[in-house]
Amino acid sequence: MFGSFERAVAGRYLRARKGERFVSVIAIFSLVGISLGVATLIIVMAVMNGFRSDLMGRILGLNGDLSLYSASVTRSITDYDSIAGEVRKVPGVVSATPLLEGQVLLSVGNYSSGGVVHGMTKQGLMDLKEVSSSIIAGSLDNFQGDDAIAVGVTLADRAGLMIGSKITLVSPNGAATAFGTVPRVRAYKVVAIFDAGVNDYNAGYVFLPLKAAQVYFQQPHAVTQIQVMTTDAENVQPITRAITQTLDDPRIRVLDWTKSNNAFFGAVQVEQNVMFLILTLIILVAAFNVISSLIMMVKDKTADIAVLRTLGATRGAIMRIFLMCGASVGVTGTVLGTVLGVVFCENIERIRQLLQKITGTNLFNPEVYYLEHLPAKLVWGQVIEIIVMALGLSLLATLYPSWRAAKTDPVEALRHG
């Protein structure tokens, strides 16, 4: 498409001589603008992807891909063992764990805070990999009996807990007496401390053995839900339908994460789309810089264009020369931006820690962002889309100036030159 003559002339125009530096400087700024735009878009999209993926993995890893609830007035499931057994037979189900959930006041000395108790069997807690694989003190081997409890690292730090310490649970749903309702108060010994990676979970969730939780909440032989893990959380709806059909029980409601956390993950997706559109404007602005630099180059090279035309260069050749000049800026900027963005994403956590040391500030507060590190997940299909878009905008920006150059009348140009 581009001959050696056209490449030679385009290369000559890109290497500005003395007196032509201004046009070259504008072209450099255009290249830098495209590079920064592409890099920024890749980095932000990778961080948004990582944030969504990491948050989804941790939240679903802690709360299950779907849960079974009772539709009865008592909100409790009594035949949970048989129901869990039926659910485990459904293709795509990894585990089905009976769970007794209740809200309590967590109290240690002068420290008190609201919390959520999850009562489950030792095997059920072992199946909860986000917790069982992140034990930083103690062991789940001791998660048994009527006074054992596992707590999060944030709660342990705030309350000064360690293995063997006592933590008191206070439930407002106590026993009714002649003097009113007396809250249930019970102390438990810490046998394990976990770090699930989600600050709110580490601070407000505790685990009791199922039997101990049933005694504490006065729900013998009952649970509040059955937590289910699947092989593919992204496509959980078919498994949800299969479980509903298998149980065929109107007393059981099946609720997956697409319904229980739909608003939250939907907001993340909307934010990602909006950020993509906003940051695309950076590349668009850089593309306009390419237009302005090419227009100035065409005006500066009017006499050269006239000479080339008189020597036999066709309008198509002139247009291709300036297309190459503009395209080289767009292609080079896109390549540099892609390399910069990918390298930044691969080392984003190291860069964050370095910036924190230099500035002395916390750039990623886990109490605000739920996660304890800055995630970045490169989706190469998305990166290719960004590259194609940047190249497309850059090439479109070269069409009008190149067309103007090709339309230059050599006679008029030489007469006024």
C-alpha positions as CSV (number, residue, x, y, z in Angstrom):
1,M,0.0,0.0,0.0
2,F,2.8,2.4,0.9
3,G,5.7,2.6,-1.6
4,S,9.4,3.2,-0.7
5,F,9.1,6.8,-2.1
6,E,6.2,7.6,0.1
7,R,7.9,6.0,3.2
8,A,11.0,8.0,2.5
9,V,9.2,11.3,2.2
10,A,7.1,10.6,5.3
11,G,10.2,9.7,7.3
12,R,11.8,12.9,6.2
13,Y,8.8,15.0,7.3
14,L,8.8,13.3,10.7
15,R,12.5,14.3,11.2
16,A,12.1,18.0,11.6
17,R,15.0,20.3,10.7
18,K,15.9,23.6,12.2
19,G,13.1,26.1,11.8
20,E,10.5,23.3,11.8
21,R,10.7,22.3,15.4
22,F,7.3,23.7,16.4
23,V,5.3,21.2,14.3
24,S,7.5,18.4,15.6
25,V,6.9,19.4,19.2
26,I,3.1,19.3,18.6
27,A,3.5,15.8,17.1
28,I,5.5,14.7,20.2
29,F,2.7,16.1,22.5
30,S,0.2,14.1,20.4
31,L,2.2,11.0,20.8
32,V,2.6,11.5,24.5
33,G,-1.1,12.2,24.8
34,I,-2.1,9.0,23.0
35,S,0.4,7.0,25.1
36,L,-0.9,8.3,28.4
37,G,-4.5,7.9,27.3
38,V,-4.0,4.2,26.3
39,A,-1.9,3.5,29.4
40,T,-4.4,5.1,31.7
41,L,-7.3,3.3,30.1
42,I,-5.6,-0.1,30.4
43,I,-4.6,0.5,34.0
44,V,-8.0,1.8,35.2
45,M,-9.9,-1.1,33.4
46,A,-7.4,-3.6,34.9
47,V,-7.9,-2.2,38.4
48,M,-11.7,-2.2,37.9
49,N,-11.6,-5.8,36.6
50,G,-9.4,-6.8,39.5
51,F,-11.6,-5.0,42.0
52,R,-14.7,-6.7,40.7
53,S,-13.1,-10.2,40.4
54,D,-11.3,-10.0,43.8
55,L,-14.4,-8.6,45.6
56,M,-16.7,-11.2,43.9
57,G,-14.3,-14.0,44.8
58,R,-14.0,-13.0,48.4
59,I,-17.6,-12.2,49.0
60,L,-18.9,-15.3,47.3
61,G,-16.2,-17.3,48.9
62,L,-17.4,-16.2,52.3
63,N,-21.1,-16.1,51.7
64,G,-21.6,-18.8,49.0
65,D,-22.7,-18.6,45.4
66,L,-26.2,-19.3,46.4
67,S,-28.2,-20.1,49.6
68,L,-31.3,-22.0,50.6
69,Y,-33.7,-20.3,53.0
70,S,-36.9,-21.4,54.7
71,A,-40.2,-19.7,53.5
72,S,-41.9,-20.6,56.8
73,V,-42.7,-18.2,59.6
74,T,-39.9,-19.5,61.8
75,R,-37.3,-18.9,59.1
76,S,-35.6,-22.1,60.2
77,I,-34.8,-25.4,58.3
78,T,-35.1,-28.5,60.5
79,D,-34.4,-31.3,57.9
80,Y,-31.2,-29.6,56.8
81,D,-29.1,-32.7,56.5
82,S,-31.4,-34.4,54.0
83,I,-31.8,-31.2,52.0
84,A,-28.0,-30.6,51.9
85,G,-27.5,-34.2,50.8
86,E,-30.0,-33.7,47.9
87,V,-28.3,-30.4,46.9
88,R,-24.8,-32.0,46.8
89,K,-26.1,-34.5,44.2
90,V,-26.9,-31.6,41.7
91,P,-24.2,-31.3,39.0
92,G,-22.1,-28.2,39.5
93,V,-22.4,-28.1,43.3
94,V,-19.1,-28.3,45.2
95,S,-20.4,-28.1,48.7
96,A,-23.7,-27.5,50.7
97,T,-23.1,-26.3,54.2
98,P,-25.9,-25.9,56.8
99,L,-25.5,-22.6,58.6
100,L,-27.1,-20.9,61.6
101,E,-26.8,-17.2,61.5
102,G,-27.5,-14.7,64.2
103,Q,-26.7,-11.1,65.2
104,V,-25.0,-10.5,68.5
105,L,-23.0,-7.9,70.5
106,L,-19.3,-8.9,70.7
107,S,-17.8,-7.8,74.0
108,V,-14.2,-8.0,75.4
109,G,-13.4,-5.9,78.4
110,N,-14.2,-2.3,77.5
111,Y,-14.5,-3.1,73.8
112,S,-17.9,-3.9,72.3
113,S,-19.1,-4.1,68.7
114,G,-22.0,-5.5,66.7
115,G,-21.3,-8.8,65.0
116,V,-22.7,-11.7,63.1
117,V,-22.4,-15.3,64.3
118,H,-22.1,-18.1,61.8
119,G,-22.7,-21.5,63.3
120,M,-21.4,-24.4,61.2
121,T,-19.8,-27.8,61.5
122,K,-16.0,-28.2,61.5
123,Q,-16.1,-29.7,58.0
124,G,-18.3,-26.9,56.8
125,L,-15.8,-24.3,58.0
126,M,-13.0,-26.3,56.4
127,D,-14.9,-26.2,53.1
128,L,-15.1,-22.4,53.5
129,K,-11.6,-21.9,51.9
130,E,-11.5,-18.1,52.3
131,V,-11.4,-18.8,56.1
132,S,-9.9,-22.2,56.5
133,S,-6.9,-21.3,54.2
134,S,-6.2,-18.0,56.0
135,I,-5.8,-19.1,59.6
136,I,-3.0,-16.9,61.0
137,A,-3.2,-18.2,64.6
138,G,-4.5,-21.2,66.3
139,S,-6.1,-24.2,64.5
140,L,-9.4,-25.4,63.3
141,D,-8.6,-28.7,64.9
142,N,-9.9,-27.3,68.1
143,F,-13.1,-25.9,66.5
144,Q,-15.4,-28.2,68.5
145,G,-17.2,-28.4,71.7
146,D,-19.5,-25.9,73.3
147,D,-17.1,-23.0,74.0
148,A,-14.9,-22.7,70.9
149,I,-15.0,-19.7,68.6
150,A,-13.0,-18.4,65.5
151,V,-12.6,-14.7,65.1
152,G,-11.2,-12.3,62.4
153,V,-7.8,-10.6,62.6
154,T,-9.3,-7.1,62.7
155,L,-11.6,-8.0,65.6
156,A,-8.7,-9.7,67.4
157,D,-6.5,-6.6,67.0
158,R,-9.1,-4.1,68.1
159,A,-10.2,-6.2,71.1
160,G,-6.7,-7.5,72.0
161,L,-7.7,-11.1,71.5
162,M,-5.3,-14.0,71.2
163,I,-5.6,-17.8,71.2
164,G,-7.1,-18.8,74.5
165,S,-8.7,-15.4,75.2
166,K,-12.4,-15.1,76.1
167,I,-15.0,-13.2,74.1
168,T,-18.5,-12.6,75.3
169,L,-21.5,-12.8,73.0
170,V,-24.7,-11.0,74.0
171,S,-27.9,-11.7,72.1
172,P,-31.0,-9.5,72.6
173,N,-33.3,-12.4,71.9
174,G,-33.1,-13.8,75.4
175,A,-35.4,-15.6,77.7
176,A,-38.7,-13.9,78.8
177,T,-39.0,-13.4,82.5
178,A,-41.3,-11.6,84.9
179,F,-38.9,-8.6,84.7
180,G,-38.8,-8.6,80.9
181,T,-36.5,-10.2,78.3
182,V,-33.1,-11.1,79.7
183,P,-30.4,-11.1,77.0
184,R,-28.4,-14.3,76.5
185,V,-24.8,-13.9,77.6
186,R,-22.1,-16.5,77.0
187,A,-18.3,-16.4,76.9
188,Y,-16.3,-18.4,74.3
189,K,-12.7,-19.2,74.0
190,V,-10.8,-18.2,70.9
191,V,-9.3,-21.2,69.2
192,A,-8.5,-19.7,65.7
193,I,-7.9,-16.3,64.2
194,F,-8.4,-15.9,60.4
195,D,-7.7,-13.2,57.8
196,A,-10.3,-13.5,55.1
197,G,-9.0,-10.5,53.2
198,V,-12.2,-8.4,53.6
199,N,-11.9,-5.9,56.4
200,D,-15.6,-5.9,57.3
201,Y,-15.6,-9.7,57.5
202,N,-12.5,-9.7,59.7
203,A,-14.0,-7.2,62.0
204,G,-17.6,-8.4,62.4
205,Y,-18.0,-12.1,61.7
206,V,-17.3,-14.9,64.2
207,F,-17.7,-18.7,63.9
208,L,-19.2,-21.1,66.4
209,P,-19.5,-24.9,66.1
210,L,-23.0,-25.7,64.8
211,K,-24.2,-27.5,68.0
212,A,-22.9,-24.6,70.2
213,A,-24.7,-22.0,68.0
214,Q,-27.9,-24.0,68.1
215,V,-27.7,-24.1,71.9
216,Y,-26.9,-20.4,72.1
217,F,-29.7,-19.2,69.8
218,Q,-32.1,-21.8,71.2
219,Q,-32.8,-23.4,67.9
220,P,-32.0,-27.1,68.5
221,H,-31.9,-29.3,65.4
222,A,-32.4,-26.2,63.1
223,V,-30.4,-23.9,60.8
224,T,-31.3,-20.6,59.1
225,Q,-29.8,-21.4,55.7
226,I,-27.8,-23.8,53.6
227,Q,-24.8,-22.2,51.9
228,V,-23.9,-23.7,48.5
229,M,-20.6,-23.4,46.6
230,T,-20.6,-24.1,42.8
231,T,-18.0,-24.8,40.1
232,D,-18.9,-21.6,38.2
233,A,-20.2,-18.6,40.1
234,E,-20.4,-16.6,36.9
235,N,-23.0,-19.0,35.5
236,V,-24.9,-19.9,38.7
237,Q,-28.4,-19.5,37.3
238,P,-28.6,-23.0,35.7
239,I,-27.5,-24.6,38.9
240,T,-30.0,-22.5,40.9
241,R,-32.8,-23.8,38.6
242,A,-31.5,-27.4,38.9
243,I,-31.6,-27.2,42.7
244,T,-35.1,-25.7,42.7
245,Q,-36.3,-28.5,40.4
246,T,-34.5,-31.2,42.4
247,L,-36.0,-30.1,45.8
248,D,-39.4,-29.2,44.4
249,D,-40.3,-27.9,47.8
250,P,-42.3,-24.6,48.2
251,R,-41.1,-24.2,51.7
252,I,-37.5,-23.7,50.5
253,R,-36.4,-20.5,48.7
254,V,-33.2,-20.6,46.6
255,L,-31.4,-17.3,46.2
256,D,-28.2,-16.9,44.3
257,W,-25.7,-14.0,44.3
258,T,-27.1,-12.4,41.2
259,K,-30.2,-11.6,43.2
260,S,-28.8,-11.1,46.7
261,N,-25.8,-8.9,45.6
262,N,-27.2,-7.7,42.2
263,A,-27.3,-4.0,43.1
264,F,-23.7,-4.0,44.5
265,F,-22.0,-5.8,41.5
266,G,-24.3,-3.9,39.1
267,A,-23.0,-0.6,40.5
268,V,-19.4,-1.8,40.0
269,Q,-20.2,-2.7,36.4
270,V,-21.8,0.7,35.7
271,E,-18.8,2.5,37.3
272,Q,-16.5,0.5,35.0
273,N,-18.4,1.4,31.9
274,V,-18.5,5.1,32.8
275,M,-14.8,5.2,33.6
276,F,-14.2,3.6,30.2
277,L,-16.2,6.3,28.4
278,I,-14.6,9.2,30.4
279,L,-11.0,8.0,29.9
280,T,-11.6,7.4,26.2
281,L,-11.9,11.2,26.0
282,I,-8.2,11.4,26.7
283,I,-7.4,9.5,23.6
284,L,-9.9,11.6,21.7
285,V,-8.2,14.8,22.7
286,A,-4.9,13.4,21.7
287,A,-6.4,12.5,18.3
288,F,-7.4,16.1,17.9
289,N,-3.8,17.0,18.6
290,V,-2.8,14.7,15.7
291,I,-5.3,16.6,13.4
292,S,-3.8,20.0,14.4
293,S,-0.2,18.9,14.0
294,L,-0.9,17.4,10.6
295,I,-2.8,20.5,9.4
296,M,0.1,22.6,10.5
297,M,2.5,20.2,8.7
298,V,0.5,20.3,5.5
299,K,0.5,24.1,5.6
300,D,4.2,24.2,6.3
301,K,4.9,21.7,3.5
302,T,2.6,23.3,0.9
303,A,5.5,24.3,-1.4
304,D,7.0,20.8,-1.0
305,I,3.7,19.2,-2.0
306,A,3.5,21.4,-5.1
307,V,7.0,20.4,-6.1
308,L,6.2,16.7,-5.6
309,R,3.1,17.0,-7.7
310,T,5.1,18.7,-10.5
311,L,7.6,15.8,-10.3
312,G,4.8,13.3,-10.9
313,A,3.5,12.4,-7.5
314,T,-0.2,11.6,-7.6
315,R,-2.8,12.9,-5.2
316,G,-3.0,9.4,-3.8
317,A,0.7,9.4,-3.1
318,I,0.5,12.7,-1.3
319,M,-2.4,11.5,0.8
320,R,-0.6,8.3,1.7
321,I,2.5,10.3,2.8
322,F,0.6,12.3,5.3
323,L,-1.4,9.3,6.4
324,M,1.8,7.7,7.3
325,C,3.0,10.8,9.2
326,G,-0.2,10.8,11.3
327,A,-0.4,7.0,11.6
328,S,3.1,6.7,12.8
329,V,2.3,9.0,15.7
330,G,-0.8,7.1,16.5
331,V,0.8,3.6,16.2
332,T,3.9,4.6,18.2
333,G,1.8,6.2,20.9
334,T,-0.5,3.2,21.1
335,V,2.4,0.8,21.4
336,L,4.2,2.8,24.0
337,G,0.9,3.3,26.0
338,T,0.2,-0.4,25.8
339,V,3.6,-1.4,27.1
340,L,3.4,1.2,29.8
341,G,0.0,0.2,30.9
342,V,0.7,-3.6,31.0
343,V,4.0,-3.1,32.9
344,F,2.3,-0.8,35.4
345,C,-0.5,-3.3,35.9
346,E,1.9,-6.2,36.5
347,N,3.7,-4.2,39.2
348,I,0.9,-2.1,40.5
349,E,1.1,-3.3,44.1
350,R,4.9,-2.7,44.3
351,I,4.3,0.8,42.9
352,R,1.5,1.5,45.4
353,Q,3.8,0.5,48.3
354,L,6.6,2.6,46.9
355,L,4.4,5.7,46.6
356,Q,3.1,5.1,50.2
357,K,6.6,5.1,51.5
358,I,7.5,8.3,49.6
359,T,4.3,10.2,50.4
360,G,3.7,8.7,53.9
361,T,0.0,8.3,53.2
362,N,-2.3,5.3,52.9
363,L,-3.3,5.2,49.2
364,F,-5.6,2.2,49.6
365,N,-7.4,2.0,52.9
366,P,-8.9,-1.4,53.4
367,E,-11.7,0.0,55.7
368,V,-12.9,2.0,52.7
369,Y,-12.3,-0.3,49.8
370,Y,-13.2,-3.6,51.5
371,L,-10.0,-5.3,50.2
372,E,-6.5,-5.2,51.7
373,H,-4.4,-4.8,48.5
374,L,-4.8,-3.0,45.1
375,P,-6.0,-5.6,42.6
376,A,-5.4,-5.5,38.9
377,K,-6.6,-8.1,36.4
378,L,-5.6,-7.7,32.7
379,V,-8.3,-8.9,30.4
380,W,-6.5,-9.2,27.1
381,G,-9.6,-9.0,25.0
382,Q,-10.3,-5.7,26.7
383,V,-6.7,-4.6,26.0
384,I,-7.1,-5.4,22.3
385,E,-10.3,-3.4,22.2
386,I,-8.4,-0.4,23.7
387,I,-5.6,-0.8,21.1
388,V,-8.0,-1.1,18.2
389,M,-10.0,2.0,19.4
390,A,-6.8,4.1,19.8
391,L,-5.5,3.1,16.4
392,G,-8.9,3.7,14.8
393,L,-9.2,7.2,16.4
394,S,-5.6,8.0,15.4
395,L,-6.1,6.9,11.8
396,L,-9.4,8.7,11.5
397,A,-7.7,11.9,12.7
398,T,-5.3,11.7,9.8
399,L,-7.9,11.5,7.0
400,Y,-8.9,15.1,6.8
401,P,-5.4,16.7,6.9
402,S,-4.2,14.1,4.3
403,W,-7.2,14.8,2.1
404,R,-6.4,18.5,2.3
405,A,-2.8,17.8,1.3
406,A,-3.9,15.7,-1.6
407,K,-6.3,18.5,-2.8
408,T,-3.5,21.1,-2.9
409,D,-3.3,22.8,-6.3
410,P,0.4,22.8,-7.3
411,V,0.0,25.9,-9.5
412,E,-1.6,28.0,-6.8
413,A,0.9,26.7,-4.2
414,L,3.9,27.7,-6.3
415,R,2.4,31.0,-7.3
416,H,1.8,32.1,-3.7
417,G,4.9,30.3,-2.4
